[in-house]
Amino acid sequence: MMSYRLRPATAADAQEMFETQVAAFGEVEGTLRWESARSYCFERTEQHIVFVDESGHVAGLVHIHDHPIQVGSCAVRKADVGHVAIGPELQGQGIGTRMMQETVAWLREEGYHLSRLGGRVSFYSRFGYEPFPRRFVQIKLGPVPIGGGSALPAREAFADPGEWPGQVRPYDESRDLGDRTRLRWEYDHGRSGALVVERECHPGRHPAPPDPTALRWVYEREGEVLGYLHAVEAPLESTESETVFTIAEFAYAPAFPDAAGALMRMLLSRVCDPEPARVTSRLPFDEALSEALQAAEIPHERLEMYQAMASNMILVVNLAATLRAITNELSRRLAGSLVAGWEGALELSLPAERCMLEVTGGEVVVSRTSGPADLRLELTQAQFVKALFGIATLTEMPPARGASLSPTLRGLLDALFPRLPAGSGPWG
Ligand SMILES: CC(C)(COP(=O)(O)OP(=O)(O)OC[C@H]1O[C@@H](n2cnc3c(N)ncnc32)[C@H](O)[C@@H]1OP(=O)(O)O)[C@@H](O)C(=O)NCCC(=O)NCCS
């Protein structure tokens, strides 16, 4: 029996990785997906790990994207796993199973806290991954109901970008990059579930000139840039009967909801014809944003998808390290709560690991030793990660609902793991 080992990919592996990947996925030469596989294997070789046989040939590969995700003022490190592939002639012999087992062990050694992937539940659940929801905010550009059973075609409903106190104009990198960076920071910094945001602005040497044909604008009011939106057509998602656009980046100054409305209406006026079309995005489920869009007469949907069979999936690679990464944030939350003086211990257990959160003198610390606890909660990984990013509160989860919580313990859990206007995308 051939033995295989896992190691980080090197430039010398790129060609074999590419051949393995396109053969495993059946990609046809010249298609967008084939081109994308090529650019991943050759230009992002170092983001892969490979499973090689005794003579060093690539039997399989895994792409790993390193994503730091915010939990309030702290961050956890997620490995986004993709392009899991075993060469077609080697499939079905248990090699993929071994490669993924070793990948998960490797992620733990590399210091990752969480991992996410999308794929067949029956396969990835073997390695501990659990189905996890995905969130989208989408705008459908089809007939818009106007009441009384009538509807307006999207091209009429959205043709006019509307009158606003400020102006929407094409993004000009040489002038707007600093404002764009600042807005993005103000909008997403500290937003749980969103990627860590850069505060520094890194101007390129050759800033792109404004492009009036691009779906990329800023909103300016009295000389101040208050919003930025960049959308692109998503050719991989578009079908013959529907064109799909994706919002790649969006931010606005929260005190100016007109910025959100004006930019989004500008986008819709540009993409509403021909219909049907759809704008999809990873905008946060945020009450302020939904109010701003509603005020701008933009019907939108918040989709929270719970898939099965093939699904987005999450794995807590290291619970103790995850909790340790967020103790400052937990201490901060506790300090600002009605149970600020609480002292005691809370035990959280996941299928593969259990940890104690101990609170003394207002400080939350993590210890692995089990001892007396004021509350023990046995959670699935999906329940824990929802609470971690504020997708839902811990007290909404069945294990907490099943426990008869005292008002103090309920207050403690709600203080530590509240529901938040979480960002989406990085976790699903
Ligand atoms: C998925 C894949 C990596 C598994 O590797 P492998 O060496 O064939 O896997 P093993 O022999 O260890 O196990 C076979 C299992 O793969 C699973 N599998 C087959 N196709 C799969 C797919 N498209 N996605 C996920 N799992 C798959 C089956 O559930 C099978 O399970 P079983 O053991 O209950 O029969 C490999 O088949 C492959 O490269 N497929 C094509 C590319 C692909 O679909 N990748 C997954 C993207 S999410």
The ligand as an ORCA input file, in Angstrom:
! r2SCAN-3c Opt
* xyz 0 1
  C     -13.979     14.341     -2.856
  C     -12.633     13.676     -2.971
  C     -11.551     14.645     -2.558
  C     -12.610     12.488     -2.023
  O     -11.373     11.838     -2.153
  P     -11.313     10.231     -2.280
  O      -9.930      9.792     -2.149
  O     -12.063      9.820     -3.481
  O     -12.158      9.879     -0.971
  P     -12.192      8.536     -0.163
  O     -11.885      7.377     -1.031
  O     -11.381      8.706      1.046
  O     -13.678      8.542      0.265
  C     -14.685      8.488     -0.730
  C     -15.727      9.400     -0.264
  O     -15.654     10.613     -0.978
  C     -16.931     11.147     -0.986
  N     -17.116     11.962     -2.181
  C     -17.208     11.587     -3.451
  N     -17.418     12.653     -4.219
  C     -17.458     13.739     -3.405
  C     -17.657     15.121     -3.586
  N     -17.905     15.656     -4.776
  N     -17.596     15.912     -2.472
  C     -17.373     15.407     -1.270
  N     -17.201     14.107     -1.066
  C     -17.240     13.284     -2.118
  C     -17.915     10.048     -0.929
  O     -18.810     10.419      0.111
  C     -17.126      8.845     -0.527
  O     -17.674      8.421      0.660
  P     -17.785      6.871      1.054
  O     -16.472      6.553      1.650
  O     -18.884      6.852      2.053
  O     -18.078      6.122     -0.202
  C     -12.358     13.161     -4.395
  O     -13.306     12.186     -4.720
  C     -12.372     14.230     -5.465
  O     -11.367     14.835     -5.752
  N     -13.547     14.451     -6.089
  C     -13.684     15.407     -7.140
  C     -13.479     16.810     -6.663
  C     -14.481     17.221     -5.606
  O     -15.670     17.058     -5.785
  N     -14.001     17.725     -4.464
  C     -14.805     18.097     -3.336
  C     -15.182     19.518     -3.389
  S     -16.146     19.893     -1.997
*
